[in-house]
Amino acid sequence: MILRHILAIAVLPFTVTVLVPVWIYRAYDVHATLPASMRGWAALVAGAAALIAGLVLFVASLRQFATEGGGTLAPWDPPKKFVATGPYRYVRNPMISGVLLILLAEGLVLRSVPHLSWCAAFFVLNSIMIPLWEEPALGIRFGASYEEYCRNVRRFVPRMTPWTIARPRVIAVIPAAGKSTRFGSDKRRALVDGVPMLDRVVNLMKAAGVEDVEVVESNPGVDRGMFSTIQIGLAGVDPTHMVLIHPVDMPFTSPETVRLVMAECYRTRRAVCPRVGGKRGHPLALPVALIPKLLEVDPTTPLNDALAQVGAVRIELEVEDPGAIRDVDVPADLLNK
């Protein structure tokens, strides 16, 4: 990781803040001298302050990229996760702002018009390139979360107060009204590692960060199929972002898979489910916009057909989690690994 950051800094910020200014210094015959006037001393002090602020901002931004994003500032090795912490809570491009402050500091300390012109040119260049290239690319990678961020945090002008990502309200619906005919007894109460199956699925959702869980244990029309039970659950919830559908007889999905599915649904605003070895699994994440449409579908419709009827685009997220496709139909399924 350290070598990755050194390479990225050497190629980009070092070139902008050191190599180009050194070339300007020599090409335009700039001389570094002590100020001869109060105005010159004021420029020197302001430049020193800008340099300190720029370095602090740059280092803080770089640290967030490494610790929160798992990447570097380089376009060929970008953060793998969306970063909206630290200085990024105040301004969208704190690293660029830090570099601009360093360039401004160089111009003020040297009292050099060519260096100040380079600072202005760098600002203009980024003002063109960021909205035309960088922001659309980030929008594709991070979807709705980045769009919301852009609506609340300005490109270069800092906010007075830090912005906090609104925590999405996700609700899990667990259809658990089946008759357990093949199982031979109430599978909801069957023990999985010493825990009733229903409780295990609820605990799974809690472990994945889903605080609101709606368990549907009663459905007078259960003979119409599981989708009718799902509709009962959908009708009784009020999420802001998405609903997770997870059958009670799939207690082996990992919390990490649930989190990955939620993140992809939030990013794309599409229906998302895990896929293991070419087979679809659970949970199924549904964006909130699909819920009213699904409630209008005939209750006897299989879930996959219902999604097709409402025009849902389903993303199948490849995961390495056999538990995401392991369901329990008969008691022997609890023993099979």
JOTATA-V977150 format. One record per residue. N is the residue number from 1. PHI is phi in whole degrees, 0 to 359 (none if undefined). PSI is psi in radians with two decimals (* if undefined). D_LAST is the distance of its C-alpha to the last C-alpha in Angstrom with 2 decimals. Layout:
n:N phi:PHI psi:PSI d_last:D_LAST
n:N phi:PHI psi:PSI d_last:D_LAST
This chain:
n:1 phi:none psi:-0.73 d_last:37.31
n:2 phi:297 psi:-0.77 d_last:40.86
n:3 phi:296 psi:-0.65 d_last:41.96
n:4 phi:299 psi:-0.76 d_last:40.63
n:5 phi:290 psi:-0.68 d_last:42.76
n:6 phi:299 psi:-0.76 d_last:45.76
n:7 phi:297 psi:-0.79 d_last:45.70
n:8 phi:297 psi:-0.73 d_last:45.45
n:9 phi:293 psi:-0.72 d_last:48.28
n:10 phi:297 psi:-0.65 d_last:50.43
n:11 phi:280 psi:-0.68 d_last:50.24
n:12 phi:255 psi:-1.38 d_last:50.68
n:13 phi:301 psi:-0.65 d_last:52.17
n:14 phi:297 psi:-0.69 d_last:54.08
n:15 phi:296 psi:-0.78 d_last:55.72
n:16 phi:289 psi:-0.73 d_last:56.64
n:17 phi:263 psi:-0.24 d_last:57.86
n:18 phi:237 psi:-1.04 d_last:59.33
n:19 phi:297 psi:-0.86 d_last:60.07
n:20 phi:295 psi:-0.82 d_last:61.57
n:21 phi:300 psi:-0.64 d_last:63.61
n:22 phi:295 psi:-0.73 d_last:64.93
n:23 phi:298 psi:-0.76 d_last:66.00
n:24 phi:298 psi:-0.73 d_last:67.70
n:25 phi:303 psi:-0.74 d_last:69.39
n:26 phi:278 psi:-0.72 d_last:70.93
n:27 phi:293 psi:-0.61 d_last:71.59
n:28 phi:256 psi:0.21 d_last:73.41
n:29 phi:54 psi:0.83 d_last:75.15
n:30 phi:282 psi:2.46 d_last:73.72
n:31 phi:241 psi:2.30 d_last:75.05
n:32 phi:270 psi:1.88 d_last:73.34
n:33 phi:228 psi:2.80 d_last:76.15
n:34 phi:290 psi:2.56 d_last:76.60
n:35 phi:298 psi:2.59 d_last:77.57
n:36 phi:250 psi:0.07 d_last:81.29
n:37 phi:214 psi:2.90 d_last:81.08
n:38 phi:297 psi:-0.64 d_last:79.37
n:39 phi:297 psi:-0.69 d_last:77.57
n:40 phi:294 psi:-0.73 d_last:76.24
n:41 phi:294 psi:-0.65 d_last:75.06
n:42 phi:297 psi:-0.71 d_last:73.39
n:43 phi:295 psi:-0.67 d_last:71.52
n:44 phi:296 psi:-0.79 d_last:70.51
n:45 phi:295 psi:-0.77 d_last:69.18
n:46 phi:297 psi:-0.67 d_last:67.35
n:47 phi:295 psi:-0.72 d_last:65.87
n:48 phi:297 psi:-0.73 d_last:64.66
n:49 phi:296 psi:-0.73 d_last:63.01
n:50 phi:295 psi:-0.64 d_last:61.37
n:51 phi:296 psi:-0.79 d_last:60.11
n:52 phi:297 psi:-0.81 d_last:58.48
n:53 phi:298 psi:-0.73 d_last:56.92
n:54 phi:296 psi:-0.75 d_last:55.69
n:55 phi:295 psi:-0.75 d_last:54.10
n:56 phi:298 psi:-0.79 d_last:52.38
n:57 phi:295 psi:-0.73 d_last:51.07
n:58 phi:295 psi:-0.82 d_last:49.90
n:59 phi:295 psi:-0.73 d_last:48.10
n:60 phi:297 psi:-0.71 d_last:46.44
n:61 phi:293 psi:-0.74 d_last:45.26
n:62 phi:298 psi:-0.69 d_last:43.99
n:63 phi:296 psi:-0.72 d_last:42.05
n:64 phi:296 psi:-0.69 d_last:40.33
n:65 phi:301 psi:-0.72 d_last:39.38
n:66 phi:284 psi:-0.83 d_last:37.78
n:67 phi:278 psi:-0.67 d_last:36.09
n:68 phi:265 psi:-0.66 d_last:35.19
n:69 phi:265 psi:-0.34 d_last:35.03
n:70 phi:68 psi:0.55 d_last:33.67
n:71 phi:209 psi:-2.89 d_last:36.45
n:72 phi:237 psi:-3.11 d_last:40.16
n:73 phi:280 psi:-0.14 d_last:43.31
n:74 phi:283 psi:2.44 d_last:43.44
n:75 phi:300 psi:-0.49 d_last:42.80
n:76 phi:276 psi:-0.13 d_last:40.81
n:77 phi:216 psi:1.06 d_last:38.46
n:78 phi:282 psi:2.93 d_last:38.34
n:79 phi:302 psi:2.48 d_last:36.23
n:80 phi:276 psi:-0.36 d_last:32.71
n:81 phi:240 psi:2.67 d_last:32.87
n:82 phi:290 psi:2.23 d_last:35.73
n:83 phi:253 psi:2.09 d_last:38.09
n:84 phi:220 psi:0.70 d_last:40.21
n:85 phi:237 psi:3.03 d_last:40.79
n:86 phi:60 psi:-2.37 d_last:43.66
n:87 phi:295 psi:-0.34 d_last:46.71
n:88 phi:290 psi:-0.17 d_last:44.83
n:89 phi:283 psi:-0.27 d_last:45.21
n:90 phi:254 psi:-0.61 d_last:48.95
n:91 phi:210 psi:2.57 d_last:49.38
n:92 phi:287 psi:-0.50 d_last:47.26
n:93 phi:233 psi:1.07 d_last:48.56
n:94 phi:295 psi:-0.50 d_last:49.34
n:95 phi:293 psi:-0.76 d_last:48.97
n:96 phi:296 psi:-0.71 d_last:51.62
n:97 phi:299 psi:-0.70 d_last:53.70
n:98 phi:297 psi:-0.76 d_last:53.53
n:99 phi:296 psi:-0.72 d_last:54.72
n:100 phi:299 psi:-0.70 d_last:57.49
n:101 phi:295 psi:-0.67 d_last:58.67
n:102 phi:295 psi:-0.76 d_last:58.82
n:103 phi:295 psi:-0.70 d_last:60.86
n:104 phi:298 psi:-0.72 d_last:63.09
n:105 phi:299 psi:-0.74 d_last:63.59
n:106 phi:298 psi:-0.74 d_last:64.71
n:107 phi:295 psi:-0.69 d_last:67.20
n:108 phi:288 psi:-0.78 d_last:68.60
n:109 phi:297 psi:-0.73 d_last:68.88
n:110 phi:277 psi:-0.20 d_last:70.57
n:111 phi:51 psi:0.89 d_last:72.44
n:112 phi:244 psi:2.04 d_last:71.64
n:113 phi:297 psi:-0.71 d_last:71.86
n:114 phi:300 psi:-0.68 d_last:69.99
n:115 phi:290 psi:-0.68 d_last:67.03
n:116 phi:295 psi:-0.59 d_last:67.07
n:117 phi:294 psi:-0.66 d_last:67.22
n:118 phi:295 psi:-0.68 d_last:64.10
n:119 phi:300 psi:-0.80 d_last:62.34
n:120 phi:295 psi:-0.71 d_last:63.46
n:121 phi:295 psi:-0.68 d_last:62.43
n:122 phi:295 psi:-0.67 d_last:58.93
n:123 phi:295 psi:-0.80 d_last:58.64
n:124 phi:298 psi:-0.75 d_last:59.86
n:125 phi:301 psi:-0.79 d_last:57.52
n:126 phi:289 psi:-0.56 d_last:54.45
n:127 phi:295 psi:-0.43 d_last:55.79
n:128 phi:271 psi:-0.82 d_last:55.70
n:129 phi:287 psi:-0.67 d_last:52.54
n:130 phi:297 psi:-0.91 d_last:50.18
n:131 phi:290 psi:-0.47 d_last:50.61
n:132 phi:276 psi:-0.54 d_last:50.88
n:133 phi:236 psi:-0.96 d_last:47.97
n:134 phi:291 psi:-0.85 d_last:45.83
n:135 phi:295 psi:-0.74 d_last:45.39
n:136 phi:300 psi:-0.67 d_last:44.44
n:137 phi:294 psi:-0.72 d_last:41.81
n:138 phi:293 psi:-0.62 d_last:40.38
n:139 phi:298 psi:-0.67 d_last:40.48
n:140 phi:292 psi:-0.71 d_last:38.35
n:141 phi:288 psi:-0.72 d_last:35.80
n:142 phi:246 psi:-0.07 d_last:35.59
n:143 phi:58 psi:-2.31 d_last:36.82
n:144 phi:298 psi:-0.62 d_last:37.77
n:145 phi:296 psi:-0.68 d_last:37.36
n:146 phi:288 psi:-0.65 d_last:39.92
n:147 phi:299 psi:-0.76 d_last:42.22
n:148 phi:296 psi:-0.70 d_last:42.33
n:149 phi:300 psi:-0.79 d_last:43.01
n:150 phi:296 psi:-0.55 d_last:45.90
n:151 phi:290 psi:-0.37 d_last:47.41
n:152 phi:248 psi:-0.34 d_last:47.64
n:153 phi:236 psi:2.23 d_last:48.31
n:154 phi:283 psi:2.83 d_last:51.25
n:155 phi:292 psi:-0.84 d_last:51.24
n:156 phi:232 psi:-0.49 d_last:53.80
n:157 phi:273 psi:2.06 d_last:55.50
n:158 phi:293 psi:2.64 d_last:53.58
n:159 phi:285 psi:2.73 d_last:52.87
n:160 phi:282 psi:-0.51 d_last:54.68
n:161 phi:236 psi:2.61 d_last:51.55
n:162 phi:291 psi:2.48 d_last:47.94
n:163 phi:269 psi:2.43 d_last:45.72
n:164 phi:241 psi:2.31 d_last:42.41
n:165 phi:296 psi:2.21 d_last:39.67
n:166 phi:294 psi:2.21 d_last:39.43
n:167 phi:287 psi:2.10 d_last:36.01
n:168 phi:293 psi:2.50 d_last:34.58
n:169 phi:268 psi:1.95 d_last:33.77
n:170 phi:248 psi:2.36 d_last:30.33
n:171 phi:239 psi:2.33 d_last:29.22
n:172 phi:262 psi:2.28 d_last:25.79
n:173 phi:252 psi:2.14 d_last:25.97
n:174 phi:248 psi:1.79 d_last:23.19
n:175 phi:289 psi:2.04 d_last:23.88
n:176 phi:221 psi:0.67 d_last:23.03
n:177 phi:252 psi:0.14 d_last:25.73
n:178 phi:293 psi:2.86 d_last:23.91
n:179 phi:273 psi:-0.16 d_last:24.57
n:180 phi:55 psi:0.70 d_last:21.01
n:181 phi:299 psi:-0.85 d_last:22.50
n:182 phi:290 psi:-0.52 d_last:19.47
n:183 phi:289 psi:-0.55 d_last:17.63
n:184 phi:92 psi:-0.21 d_last:20.73
n:185 phi:204 psi:3.13 d_last:21.32
n:186 phi:290 psi:1.77 d_last:21.46
n:187 phi:294 psi:-0.39 d_last:17.94
n:188 phi:300 psi:-0.53 d_last:19.48
n:189 phi:264 psi:-0.09 d_last:19.97
n:190 phi:297 psi:2.44 d_last:16.65
n:191 phi:276 psi:2.30 d_last:15.35
n:192 phi:239 psi:1.90 d_last:12.36
n:193 phi:54 psi:0.71 d_last:12.66
n:194 phi:82 psi:0.04 d_last:16.16
n:195 phi:240 psi:2.34 d_last:17.17
n:196 phi:307 psi:2.47 d_last:18.08
n:197 phi:304 psi:-0.76 d_last:16.05
n:198 phi:298 psi:-0.78 d_last:19.29
n:199 phi:297 psi:-0.62 d_last:20.20
n:200 phi:295 psi:-0.72 d_last:16.94
n:201 phi:292 psi:-0.71 d_last:17.64
n:202 phi:299 psi:-0.78 d_last:21.25
n:203 phi:297 psi:-0.60 d_last:20.45
n:204 phi:300 psi:-0.81 d_last:18.37
n:205 phi:296 psi:-0.72 d_last:21.55
n:206 phi:297 psi:-0.72 d_last:23.74
n:207 phi:295 psi:-0.48 d_last:21.86
n:208 phi:275 psi:-0.05 d_last:22.35
n:209 phi:98 psi:0.15 d_last:26.04
n:210 phi:267 psi:1.91 d_last:26.44
n:211 phi:275 psi:-0.51 d_last:28.81
n:212 phi:259 psi:2.05 d_last:29.68
n:213 phi:234 psi:2.17 d_last:27.12
n:214 phi:252 psi:1.95 d_last:28.36
n:215 phi:261 psi:2.16 d_last:26.40
n:216 phi:257 psi:1.76 d_last:27.75
n:217 phi:258 psi:-0.14 d_last:27.31
n:218 phi:230 psi:2.26 d_last:30.40
n:219 phi:209 psi:1.78 d_last:31.47
n:220 phi:303 psi:-0.47 d_last:34.27
n:221 phi:257 psi:0.60 d_last:33.63
n:222 phi:300 psi:-0.45 d_last:29.89
n:223 phi:295 psi:-0.28 d_last:30.59
n:224 phi:283 psi:-0.19 d_last:31.57
n:225 phi:118 psi:2.91 d_last:28.01
n:226 phi:295 psi:-0.51 d_last:25.72
n:227 phi:298 psi:-0.56 d_last:28.14
n:228 phi:295 psi:-0.60 d_last:30.80
n:229 phi:291 psi:-0.69 d_last:28.68
n:230 phi:299 psi:-0.71 d_last:28.10
n:231 phi:298 psi:-0.66 d_last:31.87
n:232 phi:299 psi:-0.76 d_last:32.57
n:233 phi:295 psi:-0.75 d_last:30.54
n:234 phi:296 psi:-0.63 d_last:32.25
n:235 phi:290 psi:-0.35 d_last:35.63
n:236 phi:257 psi:0.16 d_last:35.23
n:237 phi:239 psi:2.82 d_last:34.38
n:238 phi:221 psi:1.26 d_last:36.62
n:239 phi:281 psi:2.85 d_last:34.77
n:240 phi:259 psi:-0.39 d_last:36.78
n:241 phi:232 psi:-0.84 d_last:34.35
n:242 phi:199 psi:2.87 d_last:31.15
n:243 phi:238 psi:2.41 d_last:28.83
n:244 phi:257 psi:2.25 d_last:25.04
n:245 phi:256 psi:2.12 d_last:23.50
n:246 phi:218 psi:1.95 d_last:20.02
n:247 phi:299 psi:2.62 d_last:18.95
n:248 phi:293 psi:-0.43 d_last:18.07
n:249 phi:267 psi:0.41 d_last:14.99
n:250 phi:233 psi:1.26 d_last:13.22
n:251 phi:272 psi:0.07 d_last:12.64
n:252 phi:256 psi:-0.01 d_last:10.11
n:253 phi:299 psi:2.50 d_last:12.77
n:254 phi:274 psi:2.61 d_last:14.30
n:255 phi:302 psi:-0.59 d_last:18.00
n:256 phi:297 psi:-0.68 d_last:19.02
n:257 phi:297 psi:-0.73 d_last:18.01
n:258 phi:299 psi:-0.77 d_last:20.09
n:259 phi:296 psi:-0.71 d_last:22.92
n:260 phi:296 psi:-0.73 d_last:22.95
n:261 phi:295 psi:-0.76 d_last:23.18
n:262 phi:298 psi:-0.78 d_last:25.94
n:263 phi:298 psi:-0.71 d_last:27.81
n:264 phi:291 psi:-0.67 d_last:27.88
n:265 phi:294 psi:-0.73 d_last:29.08
n:266 phi:294 psi:-0.65 d_last:31.71
n:267 phi:288 psi:-0.72 d_last:32.82
n:268 phi:258 psi:-0.32 d_last:33.16
n:269 phi:59 psi:0.66 d_last:33.80
n:270 phi:237 psi:2.81 d_last:31.60
n:271 phi:293 psi:2.41 d_last:28.65
n:272 phi:223 psi:2.41 d_last:25.47
n:273 phi:220 psi:2.73 d_last:21.79
n:274 phi:283 psi:2.74 d_last:18.96
n:275 phi:226 psi:2.31 d_last:18.07
n:276 phi:232 psi:2.06 d_last:15.13
n:277 phi:58 psi:0.62 d_last:15.94
n:278 phi:84 psi:0.01 d_last:18.77
n:279 phi:249 psi:2.33 d_last:17.02
n:280 phi:290 psi:2.54 d_last:18.29
n:281 phi:230 psi:-2.82 d_last:16.31
n:282 phi:230 psi:2.72 d_last:17.49
n:283 phi:277 psi:2.88 d_last:19.59
n:284 phi:255 psi:2.10 d_last:22.72
n:285 phi:264 psi:2.26 d_last:25.68
n:286 phi:242 psi:2.15 d_last:29.07
n:287 phi:296 psi:2.62 d_last:32.36
n:288 phi:300 psi:-0.48 d_last:34.79
n:289 phi:295 psi:-0.38 d_last:37.22
n:290 phi:278 psi:-0.34 d_last:35.00
n:291 phi:298 psi:-0.86 d_last:34.80
n:292 phi:301 psi:-0.63 d_last:38.33
n:293 phi:292 psi:-0.73 d_last:37.85
n:294 phi:293 psi:-0.53 d_last:34.60
n:295 phi:291 psi:-0.32 d_last:36.34
n:296 phi:269 psi:-0.12 d_last:38.94
n:297 phi:282 psi:2.58 d_last:36.61
n:298 phi:305 psi:2.24 d_last:36.58
n:299 phi:299 psi:-0.38 d_last:33.88
n:300 phi:279 psi:-0.05 d_last:32.83
n:301 phi:285 psi:2.32 d_last:31.86
n:302 phi:299 psi:2.64 d_last:28.21
n:303 phi:303 psi:-0.80 d_last:27.08
n:304 phi:298 psi:-0.70 d_last:27.06
n:305 phi:292 psi:-0.64 d_last:30.52
n:306 phi:297 psi:-0.73 d_last:31.76
n:307 phi:298 psi:-0.69 d_last:30.92
n:308 phi:294 psi:-0.68 d_last:32.80
n:309 phi:297 psi:-0.63 d_last:35.72
n:310 phi:270 psi:0.09 d_last:36.28
n:311 phi:73 psi:0.46 d_last:36.11
n:312 phi:289 psi:2.34 d_last:33.11
n:313 phi:265 psi:2.00 d_last:32.11
n:314 phi:258 psi:2.24 d_last:28.36
n:315 phi:264 psi:2.26 d_last:26.99
n:316 phi:258 psi:1.92 d_last:23.51
n:317 phi:268 psi:2.01 d_last:22.42
n:318 phi:290 psi:2.17 d_last:20.22
n:319 phi:227 psi:2.80 d_last:17.54
n:320 phi:255 psi:1.29 d_last:14.79
n:321 phi:214 psi:1.56 d_last:12.22
n:322 phi:304 psi:-0.48 d_last:9.20
n:323 phi:296 psi:-0.38 d_last:9.16
n:324 phi:289 psi:-0.28 d_last:12.64
n:325 phi:240 psi:0.19 d_last:11.91
n:326 phi:261 psi:1.90 d_last:9.05
n:327 phi:252 psi:2.91 d_last:11.25
n:328 phi:243 psi:1.84 d_last:11.49
n:329 phi:258 psi:-0.62 d_last:14.12
n:330 phi:228 psi:2.79 d_last:13.79
n:331 phi:305 psi:-0.56 d_last:12.75
n:332 phi:297 psi:-0.44 d_last:10.22
n:333 phi:295 psi:-0.36 d_last:8.20
n:334 phi:285 psi:-0.33 d_last:7.94
n:335 phi:264 psi:-0.49 d_last:6.32
n:336 phi:289 psi:2.28 d_last:3.78
n:337 phi:258 psi:* d_last:0.00
